[in-house]
Amino acid sequence: MKPSATLFDEPVPAVARASWPLPEPALAYFPNARSVSDRDLDAGAAIHLRGGVDVADQQGPFGHVPVLLDRCIELLAPALTRTAADGAGAVVVDATLGAGGHSEGLLRRYPGVRVIGLDRDPSALALAGGRLAGFGDRFTAVRTRYDGIADALAQSGLAATRSVDGVLFDLGVSSMQLDRTERGFSYSADAPLDMRMDPDLPVTAADILNTYDKAALVAILRDFGEERHAGRIATAVLRRRASSPFTSTAELVELLYEAIPAPARRTGGHPAKRTFQALRVAVNAELDSLRAALPAALAAVRVGGRVVVMSYQSLEDRIVKNVFAGATASRTPPGLPVELPGHEPEFSFLTRGAERADTEEIERNPRSAAVRLRAVERATERGQE
Ligand SMILES: C[S@@+](CC[C@H](N)C(=O)[O-])C[C@H]1O[C@@H](n2cnc3c(N)ncnc32)[C@H](O)[C@@H]1O
């Protein structure tokens, strides 16, 4: 898909809440879901209405408590303050703007920094755009898939390579996307089987279930959901759709309860967890987008610039790990005692393995329980694209 890079202008629709929530908390099933949970509310989050948006207030009035915000700022700080302590002249790309929590943190902490926020979801752009309007031209929102970084930078008058100081990815779906029942991301409420982050995408989750052949369905469930019962589920889907096509999340959840054997239903979370993840990844081409976006992000940062990525499921984290391993590898042939000039690693690691949230952060922000954070810094100019 060619990313559409246009400035947002959509109004914020009102939140629709789950009509029949399952008894267990949704976060247990959606490792990468950040929704306003009962636990957030128990922890003292207040509900406000702002511009028609139903939000919880813990660190701010926009519901979505940013995951590992302090750590992200700490990791980006040295890159942003190289020329001025207030970040003047530094540019950050927030590749997953969402509700704008991380962007707001950066804009507040460094009054000279400029943030370019990307999102493919026009309602996220509208929400964050309203939230961050007070920062004036220090904040620019661009509607694009995050692998459209180069086009987004061009729109802002910046080069595709060596033009920014930091890039931040906070992958997955946002609280807002999950909470808007009608978008069909959550199996805890009955809704149309949609799951498009960008409402202009051509294929919905229902289209996949109703039209893909069995081999394609098995591949999606297995490769994007790591679902052990992919074959059984695909067979059940084909049988059901022959009499009545899928339209709603509840129909799919019901089928999954029937198709997945009882012993497997009792372990590994909700039986719909993996299938919903798989369909969402397929509808939004999430992994392809990430595979293309990471090299573009690495190319975009100047020497000393940093790329920080937070993943919430293993398929994404594996991609991040592999791309970062390549970027930090030396090209000096093995066995030579010194680095050959021009062959040294392009990037260095800022994190040892994947960092996790500590118990205090998880207690404060249950969404951080699944996070894996990895970060690198550009060490050399090598890799001129
Ligand atoms: C977890 S939320 C980000 C939350 C944000 N950091 C905050 O503090 O409010 C992830 C956002 O990334 C967006 N997104 C996911 N995949 C994307 C892609 N391939 N391209 C652009 N945006 C994407 C989603 O629409 C969602 O709004």
The ligand as a MOL file (V3000), in Angstrom:
LIG
                    3D

  0  0  0     0  0            999 V3000
M  V30 BEGIN CTAB
M  V30 COUNTS 27 29 0 0 0
M  V30 BEGIN ATOM
M  V30 1 C -0.1260 2.3770 21.1930 0
M  V30 2 S -0.7220 3.6600 20.2300 0 CHG=1
M  V30 3 C 0.4220 4.9690 20.5650 0
M  V30 4 C 0.1050 5.7170 21.8200 0
M  V30 5 C 0.9520 6.9540 22.0370 0
M  V30 6 N 2.3460 6.6360 22.2090 0
M  V30 7 C 0.4520 7.7520 23.2170 0
M  V30 8 O 1.1870 7.9150 24.2090 0
M  V30 9 O -0.6720 8.2280 23.1710 0 CHG=-1
M  V30 10 C -0.2480 3.1600 18.6380 0
M  V30 11 C -0.7290 4.0840 17.5260 0
M  V30 12 O 0.0160 3.7390 16.3710 0
M  V30 13 C -0.8150 3.7490 15.2520 0
M  V30 14 N -0.2770 2.8050 14.2820 0
M  V30 15 C -0.2070 1.4660 14.3880 0
M  V30 16 N 0.3690 0.9450 13.2950 0
M  V30 17 C 0.6830 1.9830 12.4960 0
M  V30 18 C 1.3170 2.0990 11.2230 0
M  V30 19 N 1.7420 1.0260 10.5630 0
M  V30 20 N 1.5060 3.3110 10.7180 0
M  V30 21 C 1.0790 4.4290 11.3910 0
M  V30 22 N 0.4690 4.3830 12.5880 0
M  V30 23 C 0.2810 3.1770 13.1320 0
M  V30 24 C -2.1720 3.3350 15.7540 0
M  V30 25 O -3.1780 3.8530 14.9070 0
M  V30 26 C -2.1810 3.9390 17.1660 0
M  V30 27 O -2.8280 5.1910 17.1670 0
M  V30 END ATOM
M  V30 BEGIN BOND
M  V30 1 1 1 2
M  V30 2 1 2 3
M  V30 3 1 2 10
M  V30 4 1 3 4
M  V30 5 1 4 5
M  V30 6 1 5 6
M  V30 7 1 5 7
M  V30 8 2 7 8
M  V30 9 1 7 9
M  V30 10 1 10 11
M  V30 11 1 11 12
M  V30 12 1 11 26
M  V30 13 1 12 13
M  V30 14 1 13 14
M  V30 15 1 13 24
M  V30 16 1 14 15
M  V30 17 1 14 23
M  V30 18 2 15 16
M  V30 19 1 16 17
M  V30 20 1 17 18
M  V30 21 2 17 23
M  V30 22 1 18 19
M  V30 23 2 18 20
M  V30 24 1 20 21
M  V30 25 2 21 22
M  V30 26 1 22 23
M  V30 27 1 24 25
M  V30 28 1 24 26
M  V30 29 1 26 27
M  V30 END BOND
M  V30 END CTAB
M  END
